[in-house]
Amino acid sequence: MFKCIALLKRRADISREAFIEYYETRHSILIRRLLPGIVDYRRNYVDLDGAFSYPAAGPIDFDVVTEIRLADRAAYDRFIARASEPDIARQIAQDEENLFDRSTMRMFVVDEKASHGTADPLRALQDERAITRGLSTFARILDRKQWDRLGDVFASDVVFDYGSGRDEAGMAALTDNMRRFLDRCGGTQHLLGSILVDVDGDRAVSRAYVQARHQRIGDAAGPIFDSNGEYVDRWERRTDGWRIVRRDAIWAAHTGDPAILDAGTGDLG
């Protein structure tokens, strides 16, 4: 991860409460909209009650410490380039005038180090939530047959084994595998549950039980075909967020009429 910090001072004619309200409800939303690629965005508002500094250090001259995390240096360079585009820079500057003393603004990048055993529990929960949402998104992509959205969940260099005992690689192969079965049937519903996620820095492993129900095209009241098993996924934090880089589908049972998929019990969606 790549992190930058901004030390920002509010305008003298704005109260602390109004400053926080505007930043949270307007400016932070503008930044998110104009500058995609931000992985984590935090505002730490200074509370002088209980603050300590040596007399020679002078007073604290900022009101918020803003932290922005991006995936890597390349993502940061894109972030800066986007912020420098004339129209984007104009919109940001205009909104900053409503909020900050712009003459005192400072931003810098940091090399963040964490002591062993001091992992950020909030970030771990955010990562787990993002991965869980990724799995839920995948189920809906399948059921809506939105093949162009598989890249929202899988890395372009994904490797997978969908139960055949052989590895395949790449987005084109994954898309072909999905369409080979699901384009041949009618409605489907992929239910994922009993999800376990273990995050280790910028990598993670998830395990999710899956029940996939398939109907015959044009025969909503007819026979069905069910596949039950587990997805074991390895994830990496990429520029656009968490992506699956390895999937193994472990099938436990198939029931119903396999002719609905014209597939037997091979590697199923």
C-alpha positions in Angstrom: 0.0 0.0 0.0 1.0 3.6 -0.7 0.0 6.3 1.8 -0.1 10.1 1.7 -1.0 12.5 4.5 -2.3 16.0 4.3 -2.2 18.5 7.2 -5.1 20.9 6.7 -6.3 24.0 8.5 -9.9 25.2 8.4 -10.8 28.8 7.5 -10.7 31.1 10.5 -14.4 32.1 10.0 -15.7 28.5 10.1 -16.4 26.7 13.4 -14.9 23.3 14.1 -18.4 21.7 13.9 -19.2 23.4 10.6 -15.8 22.4 9.2 -16.3 18.7 10.1 -19.9 18.7 8.7 -18.8 20.2 5.4 -15.8 17.9 5.0 -17.8 14.8 5.8 -20.9 15.5 3.8 -19.6 17.4 0.8 -15.8 17.7 0.3 -14.9 14.0 1.0 -17.6 12.8 -1.3 -16.4 15.2 -4.1 -12.8 13.8 -3.7 -14.1 10.2 -3.9 -16.1 11.0 -7.0 -13.3 12.9 -8.8 -10.4 10.8 -7.8 -11.1 7.0 -8.2 -8.6 4.5 -7.0 -8.5 5.5 -3.4 -8.4 2.3 -1.3 -8.8 4.0 2.1 -9.6 7.6 3.0 -9.7 8.9 6.6 -10.0 12.3 8.3 -8.5 12.6 11.8 -9.9 15.8 13.3 -7.6 17.4 15.9 -9.0 17.6 19.4 -6.9 20.1 21.4 -8.4 18.9 24.7 -5.6 16.8 26.2 -3.1 17.8 23.4 0.6 18.0 24.5 3.6 19.7 22.9 6.8 21.3 24.2 6.6 25.1 24.4 9.4 25.5 21.8 7.4 23.5 19.3 4.8 26.2 18.9 1.0 25.6 18.6 -0.6 22.9 16.5 -1.4 24.7 13.3 -3.8 22.3 11.5 -7.3 21.0 12.2 -7.3 17.6 10.4 -4.8 14.9 9.4 -6.2 13.4 6.3 -4.9 9.9 5.2 -5.2 8.5 1.7 -4.1 5.0 0.9 -3.6 3.8 -2.7 -2.6 0.4 -4.0 1.0 1.3 -5.0 3.2 4.0 -6.3 1.7 3.7 -9.8 -1.8 4.2 -8.4 -0.5 7.3 -6.5 1.0 8.7 -9.7 -2.3 8.2 -11.5 -4.0 9.9 -8.5 -1.8 12.9 -8.8 -2.1 13.1 -12.6 -5.9 13.0 -12.3 -5.9 15.7 -9.6 -3.8 17.9 -11.9 -6.2 17.7 -14.9 -7.4 21.3 -15.3 -11.1 20.7 -14.8 -10.6 18.3 -11.9 -8.1 20.7 -10.2 -10.5 23.6 -10.7 -13.4 21.7 -9.0 -11.2 20.6 -6.1 -9.8 24.1 -5.6 -13.2 25.8 -5.7 -14.5 23.5 -3.0 -11.4 23.8 -0.9 -12.0 27.6 -0.8 -15.2 26.9 1.1 -13.4 24.9 3.7 -9.6 25.4 4.1 -7.0 28.0 4.6 -5.3 26.9 1.4 -2.2 29.0 2.1 -1.2 26.5 4.8 -2.0 23.2 3.0 0.6 20.5 3.1 0.6 16.9 1.7 3.4 14.3 1.7 3.9 10.6 1.2 5.1 8.4 4.1 6.8 5.0 4.4 4.5 3.4 6.9 5.8 0.7 9.2 3.8 -1.4 11.7 5.2 -3.2 14.7 4.6 -6.9 14.9 1.2 -7.7 16.4 -0.3 -4.3 15.8 -2.4 -4.9 12.7 -5.2 -2.5 12.2 -8.4 -4.3 13.2 -10.6 -1.8 11.4 -8.7 -2.3 8.1 -8.9 -6.1 8.5 -12.7 -5.8 8.9 -12.9 -3.5 5.8 -10.9 -6.0 3.8 -13.0 -8.9 4.9 -16.2 -7.0 4.0 -14.8 -6.1 0.6 -14.0 -9.7 -0.2 -17.4 -10.9 1.1 -19.1 -8.3 -1.1 -16.9 -9.5 -4.0 -18.3 -13.0 -3.6 -21.9 -11.7 -3.5 -21.2 -9.6 -6.6 -19.9 -12.7 -8.4 -23.1 -14.7 -7.6 -25.2 -11.9 -9.1 -23.0 -11.5 -12.2 -23.6 -15.2 -12.9 -27.3 -15.1 -12.4 -27.6 -12.0 -14.6 -25.2 -13.4 -17.2 -23.2 -10.2 -17.1 -20.0 -11.7 -18.5 -18.4 -8.3 -19.1 -18.3 -7.7 -15.3 -16.3 -10.8 -14.3 -13.3 -8.4 -14.1 -15.0 -6.7 -11.1 -14.2 -9.8 -9.1 -11.4 -11.8 -10.9 -7.9 -10.7 -11.9 -7.1 -10.7 -15.6 -4.4 -13.3 -14.9 -6.7 -15.6 -12.8 -5.9 -19.3 -12.6 -8.8 -21.7 -11.9 -9.9 -25.3 -11.7 -13.7 -25.6 -11.8 -13.7 -29.3 -10.9 -12.0 -30.8 -14.0 -8.7 -31.5 -12.3 -6.8 -29.2 -14.7 -5.7 -25.6 -14.4 -6.9 -23.0 -16.8 -5.8 -19.3 -16.9 -7.0 -15.9 -18.0 -10.2 -14.0 -18.2 -11.1 -15.3 -21.7 -10.9 -18.9 -20.5 -12.9 -18.1 -17.4 -15.6 -16.4 -19.4 -15.8 -19.4 -21.8 -16.1 -21.8 -18.9 -19.0 -19.8 -17.4 -20.8 -19.4 -20.7 -20.3 -23.0 -21.9 -22.9 -24.0 -19.2 -24.9 -21.0 -18.2 -25.7 -19.8 -21.7 -27.4 -23.2 -22.2 -29.8 -23.0 -19.3 -32.6 -20.7 -18.2 -32.8 -19.0 -14.8 -30.1 -19.7 -12.2 -29.5 -18.8 -8.6 -26.1 -19.1 -6.9 -26.3 -19.1 -3.2 -23.0 -18.5 -1.2 -22.8 -19.0 2.5 -20.7 -20.2 5.5 -18.0 -17.7 4.2 -14.6 -17.7 5.9 -12.1 -15.0 5.1 -8.5 -14.9 6.3 -6.6 -11.7 5.4 -2.8 -11.4 5.4 -1.7 -8.0 4.3 -2.4 -7.7 0.6 -3.4 -11.3 0.2 -6.3 -13.3 1.5 -8.0 -16.7 1.2 -11.8 -17.2 1.3 -13.9 -20.3 1.5 -17.6 -20.2 0.6 -20.1 -23.0 0.3 -22.1 -22.7 -2.9 -25.4 -24.1 -4.1 -26.1 -23.4 -7.8 -29.6 -24.1 -9.1 -30.3 -24.2 -12.8 -33.5 -24.3 -14.8 -34.2 -25.4 -18.4 -34.7 -22.6 -20.9 -38.4 -21.8 -21.3 -39.5 -24.3 -18.7 -39.8 -22.5 -15.4 -41.9 -25.3 -13.8 -39.8 -28.1 -15.2 -36.9 -30.1 -13.8 -33.8 -28.5 -12.2 -30.1 -29.3 -11.8 -28.3 -28.4 -8.6 -24.6 -28.3 -7.9 -23.3 -28.1 -4.3 -19.8 -27.5 -3.2 -17.2 -25.0 -2.1 -15.3 -22.1 -3.7 -11.7 -21.8 -2.4 -10.4 -18.5 -3.6 -7.0 -16.7 -3.2 -7.2 -12.9 -3.4 -4.7 -10.1 -4.0 -5.2 -6.4 -3.4 -4.8 -4.9 -6.9 -5.0 -1.3 -8.1 -8.8 -1.5 -8.4 -9.3 -3.4 -5.2 -9.4 -7.0 -4.2 -9.4 -9.6 -7.0 -9.4 -13.4 -7.1 -6.2 -14.7 -8.6 -6.9 -18.4 -8.0 -10.1 -20.3 -7.7 -10.7 -24.0 -7.0 -14.3 -25.2 -7.2 -14.7 -28.4 -5.1 -18.0 -30.1 -5.9 -19.6 -32.4 -3.3 -22.9 -33.3 -5.0 -24.9 -32.9 -8.2 -28.6 -33.6 -8.3 -31.4 -33.4 -10.9 -31.3 -33.4 -14.7 -27.7 -32.7 -16.0 -29.1 -32.4 -19.5 -30.3 -28.9 -18.5 -26.6 -27.9 -18.8 -25.8 -30.6 -21.4 -22.8 -31.1 -19.2 -23.0 -34.3 -17.1 -21.1 -33.7 -13.8 -18.0 -32.1 -15.1 -16.7 -28.6 -14.3 -19.8 -26.6 -13.5 -20.6 -22.9 -12.8 
